[in-house]
Amino acid sequence: MMKSILKYFLTPAGIYQKLDYVKEIGVDVIWIQPFYKSPMLDNGYDVADYKSVGPLFGTIEDFKKLLKGVHDRGMKLIMDFVPNHSSDQCEWFKLSLKGIEPYKDFYVYRDAKKLNDTHSTYPNNWRSIFGGPAWTWREERKQYSFNQFSSKQPDLNYYSPHLRREMTNVLRYWMDMGVDGFRIDATKHLVEADHFRDEPVLPGVQTVNDYYTLNHTYTVNQPGSYELVKSWSALLKEYSQKDGQTRLVAVEDYNKPETLMRYFGDETHPGAHIPFNFLPLLFFSFKSNSTVIEKVIRAWTDVFPEGYYNWVLENHDNPRMSTKFNPESVDMLNAFILLLPGVATIYYGSELGLEDIKTRPDQRRDPQNAGGRTGPTVTRDASRGPMLWDDTTNAGFTTAKKPWLPVNPNYYRKNVKNQKENPISHLNVFKRLTKLRKTPVIQHGDFHTFMHGDWVYIFTRSLETETVAVLMNLGSETEEVCAKNSASTLPDTMFVYTSSIQSGIQEGSKVSTRNVDGTGCPRLRPFSTLVLNTSQGTAATYSIFAMFLTLFTRYIW
């Protein structure tokens, strides 16, 4: 599967207006994040109504128009499915608090643990990822409800057959509308052990005061979670068998590859198509040398069959690579993720080299901020800033006086309009890469990797008489790279297909892969890349999976 997935912070109506741009940069699958009715205490991941479009984001007609626009352009659309928890404003939760059937058991409740005749405490020692105990007292039921995330996001109870049936109906509702698949949020948290024992304390921990002091043997990676994913995958397969259309199930689980294998099924019991590979996102940094890159690639390719290769460098929960790695590394990292075999998941603005924004305490939106609005600045807001379209007010993202999050002050030079007009820009390098990605040599070619010293990494894609070589300088010093010294099957000379904007090497120029006549090999500047080809011209046909966050409807266009 060679797809590229793009993710954006836009509304259905906003995305619709930019579909031609999305198609232009090579995207074939769009993933949009939650646009359900929500109090927006966790940017839409606190769902109040699973069969609605929240008024902040528009209307169901806006979504249907978007879906048609996507399909008319030959693309597909997948949406976020948030099944681990709902908002405490969800009607299901309100009815469950009242003990009304069948909603009474839609959520996880436990009695307080009695300490003595006069005092009681939480049911067990389980902790919330967002901080504090994972239990919230509900006076109406005289019980605690369980929440792995915020207390405003009570966990759903998949031991209830009524809930399972209702969530299946949710999936059917959206597929009947024409949605092409789902990214399932927080899959490892879906089911908890029903004995509710205390989780073991990690060795050396004296005080259990946060989520990371426990060994989560009872609250993550339970067999029931994998069974749920497989049951939902079977539902999508049922739809595909009826109409012949491809549908996608992707799962979010920050876990080692061996554990992620559990999401896969077989012909009889299909599982997920993509468990997102977060290894590049987690382990790439300014300090990463060629050994780190090789380990990250092999950790995945040594476990999964080729059809399940996929790569994620950025998302809405982590710093942008241009900030975490280096602003000069943008083209190098885009070449890496787009030219490897498998699915590439692209976060909105990666094609521009967008950087993290800085937020004052009064500008924060993220509930996972350590210390709240006045505490430390550990917040996921940084990577969620507005898309930069042009150099007008608010970077063309909104005509409102104040956007949801502040616009990056570098918008005047990093925006789409400016980069479209500049032939030497991250955007135009990205478009060259996606064009190459759609060729047979990248879609079907052999894949080989080479550690060319500590700070230079090379990988090649070969098919019949054509070879593409990607040279990456991961270090902070200029390196002369004679690629054939490592990749011995390369020809003595190759052509530059594209390069980093700071490389100083022109597209189409002929370069040596070994120093045979004293003319030398190409010199790679720090954090730059060269993409070499055995031919000067390359045709194109492939795809990209694009990721859209759906926030801030009324503020857009």
WOVENZI-V650712 format. One record per helix or strand of 3 or more residues. SS is the DSSP state (H for helix, E for strand). FROM is the first residue (numbers start at 0). LEN is the number of residues. If there is no record, write none. Layout:
ss->SS from->FROM len->LEN
ss->SS from->FROM len->LEN
This chain:
ss->E from->3 len->5
ss->H from->11 len->6
ss->H from->18 len->6
ss->E from->26 len->6
ss->E from->46 len->3
ss->H from->59 len->13
ss->E from->75 len->6
ss->H from->90 len->7
ss->H from->102 len->3
ss->E from->134 len->4
ss->E from->142 len->4
ss->H from->160 len->17
ss->E from->180 len->4
ss->H from->186 len->3
ss->H from->210 len->3
ss->H from->222 len->21
ss->E from->247 len->4
ss->H from->256 len->7
ss->H from->278 len->5
ss->H from->289 len->12
ss->H from->305 len->3
ss->E from->309 len->3
ss->H from->320 len->4
ss->H from->326 len->13
ss->E from->342 len->5
ss->H from->360 len->3
ss->H from->371 len->3
ss->H from->379 len->5
ss->H from->392 len->4
ss->H from->410 len->4
ss->H from->415 len->6
ss->H from->425 len->12
ss->H from->439 len->5
ss->E from->445 len->6
ss->E from->455 len->8
ss->E from->465 len->8
ss->H from->482 len->3
ss->E from->492 len->7
ss->E from->509 len->3
ss->E from->528 len->5
ss->E from->543 len->5
ss->H from->552 len->3
